[in-house]
Amino acid sequence: MAKKKLQFPFEGKNVNFAASTQPEFTSPDLCNVRPFDVLEGRARGGQRPGLRKVFTQNIGNGEPVVAMCQITTVEV
């Protein structure tokens, strides 16, 4: 299985090109992401915080959920 390193699109969204000719560090489709960590000011990419709660009830074992992650792998 070949592995390919994916770069975070620090240059933002750009819908002017086909996916095969997409400029470096851009993406044709982004949703709720930001390039810089607010607390440390580091460029590492991450999810923008929401404006409202996703779940109305508490999830977990009564303890507040601090973070949720989604991991996506791409096979080339």
MIDOSE-1310 file (N, C-alpha, C; in nm, 2 decimals, decimal comma, always signed):
residues 76
makk	+0,08/-0,12/+0,00/+0,00/+0,00/+0,00/+0,09/+0,12/+0,00; +0,07/+0,21/-0,10/+0,15/+0,34/-0,10/+0,09/+0,44/-0,01; +0,18/+0,52/+0,05/+0,14/+0,62/+0,15/+0,17/+0,76/+0,09; +0,08/+0,85/+0,11/+0,09/+0,98/+0,06/+0,07/+1,08/+0,17
klqf	+0,16/+1,18/+0,19/+0,15/+1,28/+0,29/+0,05/+1,38/+0,25; -0,05/+1,41/+0,33/-0,14/+1,52/+0,30/-0,11/+1,64/+0,38; -0,11/+1,76/+0,31/-0,08/+1,88/+0,38/-0,21/+1,95/+0,41; -0,22/+2,02/+0,53/-0,33/+2,10/+0,56/-0,34/+2,22/+0,47
pfeg	-0,46/+2,26/+0,42/-0,47/+2,37/+0,33/-0,46/+2,50/+0,40; -0,34/+2,54/+0,43/-0,32/+2,67/+0,50/-0,35/+2,79/+0,42; -0,35/+2,78/+0,29/-0,39/+2,89/+0,20/-0,54/+2,90/+0,18; -0,62/+2,81/+0,23/-0,76/+2,83/+0,23/-0,83/+2,76/+0,11
knvn	-0,96/+2,80/+0,09/-1,04/+2,74/-0,01/-1,02/+2,81/-0,14; -1,01/+2,73/-0,25/-0,99/+2,79/-0,38/-1,07/+2,70/-0,48; -1,18/+2,75/-0,54/-1,27/+2,67/-0,62/-1,24/+2,71/-0,77; -1,13/+2,77/-0,80/-1,11/+2,81/-0,94/-1,03/+2,70/-1,03
faas	-1,00/+2,59/-0,97/-0,92/+2,49/-1,04/-0,98/+2,35/-1,02; -0,94/+2,27/-1,11/-0,98/+2,12/-1,10/-0,89/+2,06/-0,99; -0,94/+1,95/-0,93/-0,86/+1,89/-0,82/-0,72/+1,85/-0,86; -0,70/+1,81/-0,99/-0,57/+1,77/-1,03/-0,47/+1,89/-1,05
tqpe	-0,52/+2,01/-1,06/-0,44/+2,13/-1,08/-0,45/+2,23/-0,96; -0,50/+2,18/-0,85/-0,53/+2,26/-0,73/-0,40/+2,32/-0,69; -0,39/+2,45/-0,66/-0,27/+2,51/-0,61/-0,23/+2,45/-0,47; -0,10/+2,45/-0,45/-0,05/+2,39/-0,32/-0,10/+2,46/-0,20
ftsp	-0,13/+2,39/-0,10/-0,19/+2,44/+0,03/-0,32/+2,50/+0,02; -0,40/+2,46/-0,08/-0,54/+2,50/-0,10/-0,63/+2,38/-0,11; -0,76/+2,40/-0,10/-0,86/+2,29/-0,11/-0,98/+2,34/-0,18; -1,05/+2,26/-0,26/-1,17/+2,30/-0,33/-1,29/+2,29/-0,23
dlcn	-1,28/+2,23/-0,12/-1,39/+2,21/-0,03/-1,34/+2,21/+0,12; -1,38/+2,31/+0,20/-1,35/+2,32/+0,34/-1,47/+2,35/+0,42; -1,48/+2,31/+0,54/-1,60/+2,33/+0,62/-1,55/+2,34/+0,77; -1,56/+2,46/+0,83/-1,54/+2,48/+0,97/-1,40/+2,44/+1,02
vrpf	-1,30/+2,48/+0,94/-1,16/+2,46/+0,98/-1,08/+2,59/+0,99; -0,98/+2,59/+1,07/-0,89/+2,71/+1,08/-0,75/+2,66/+1,09; -0,66/+2,74/+1,03/-0,52/+2,70/+1,02/-0,44/+2,71/+1,15; -0,47/+2,80/+1,24/-0,39/+2,83/+1,36/-0,46/+2,80/+1,49
dvle	-0,38/+2,74/+1,58/-0,43/+2,71/+1,71/-0,45/+2,84/+1,79; -0,56/+2,86/+1,85/-0,59/+2,99/+1,92/-0,51/+3,00/+2,05; -0,49/+2,90/+2,12/-0,42/+2,91/+2,25/-0,27/+2,92/+2,24; -0,21/+2,85/+2,14/-0,06/+2,86/+2,13/-0,02/+2,93/+2,00
grar	-0,11/+2,97/+1,91/-0,07/+3,04/+1,79/+0,01/+2,96/+1,69; +0,01/+2,83/+1,71/+0,08/+2,74/+1,62/+0,00/+2,71/+1,49; +0,07/+2,70/+1,38/+0,01/+2,66/+1,25/+0,00/+2,51/+1,25; -0,12/+2,45/+1,28/-0,13/+2,31/+1,28/-0,26/+2,26/+1,23
ggqr	-0,35/+2,35/+1,20/-0,48/+2,31/+1,15/-0,57/+2,25/+1,25; -0,70/+2,28/+1,24/-0,79/+2,22/+1,34/-0,94/+2,26/+1,31; -1,03/+2,21/+1,39/-1,17/+2,24/+1,37/-1,21/+2,36/+1,44; -1,29/+2,45/+1,37/-1,34/+2,57/+1,43/-1,45/+2,53/+1,53
pglr	-1,45/+2,60/+1,65/-1,55/+2,56/+1,75/-1,69/+2,60/+1,70; -1,79/+2,52/+1,75/-1,92/+2,54/+1,71/-1,99/+2,66/+1,78; -2,10/+2,70/+1,72/-2,18/+2,81/+1,78/-2,29/+2,77/+1,87; -2,32/+2,64/+1,87/-2,42/+2,58/+1,95/-2,39/+2,44/+1,99
kvft	-2,45/+2,38/+2,08/-2,43/+2,24/+2,13/-2,48/+2,15/+2,02; -2,40/+2,04/+2,00/-2,44/+1,93/+1,91/-2,54/+1,84/+1,98; -2,52/+1,81/+2,10/-2,60/+1,72/+2,18/-2,67/+1,80/+2,29; -2,80/+1,78/+2,31/-2,87/+1,84/+2,42/-2,85/+1,77/+2,55
qnig	-2,83/+1,64/+2,55/-2,80/+1,56/+2,67/-2,65/+1,54/+2,69; -2,62/+1,51/+2,81/-2,48/+1,48/+2,84/-2,44/+1,34/+2,78; -2,32/+1,33/+2,72/-2,28/+1,21/+2,67/-2,16/+1,16/+2,75; -2,13/+1,03/+2,75/-2,02/+0,98/+2,83/-2,07/+0,93/+2,96
ngep	-1,99/+0,92/+3,06/-2,02/+0,86/+3,19/-2,05/+0,97/+3,29; -2,12/+1,07/+3,25/-2,16/+1,18/+3,35/-2,05/+1,29/+3,35; -1,93/+1,26/+3,30/-1,82/+1,35/+3,29/-1,84/+1,43/+3,16; -1,80/+1,56/+3,16/-1,81/+1,64/+3,04/-1,71/+1,59/+2,93
vvam	-1,75/+1,58/+2,81/-1,66/+1,54/+2,70/-1,58/+1,66/+2,66; -1,45/+1,64/+2,67/-1,35/+1,75/+2,64/-1,32/+1,77/+2,50; -1,31/+1,66/+2,42/-1,27/+1,66/+2,28/-1,32/+1,54/+2,21; -1,36/+1,55/+2,08/-1,40/+1,44/+2,00/-1,32/+1,45/+1,87
cqit	-1,27/+1,34/+1,82/-1,18/+1,34/+1,70/-1,24/+1,25/+1,60; -1,22/+1,29/+1,47/-1,25/+1,21/+1,36/-1,13/+1,18/+1,28; -1,09/+1,06/+1,26/-0,97/+1,03/+1,18/-1,01/+0,97/+1,05; -0,95/+1,02/+0,94/-0,98/+0,97/+0,81/-0,85/+0,92/+0,75
tvev	-0,85/+0,81/+0,69/-0,73/+0,76/+0,62/-0,76/+0,75/+0,47; -0,66/+0,78/+0,39/-0,67/+0,77/+0,25/-0,57/+0,67/+0,19; -0,62/+0,58/+0,12/-0,53/+0,48/+0,05/-0,51/+0,52/-0,09; -0,39/+0,53/-0,14/-0,36/+0,57/-0,27/-0,31/+0,45/-0,35
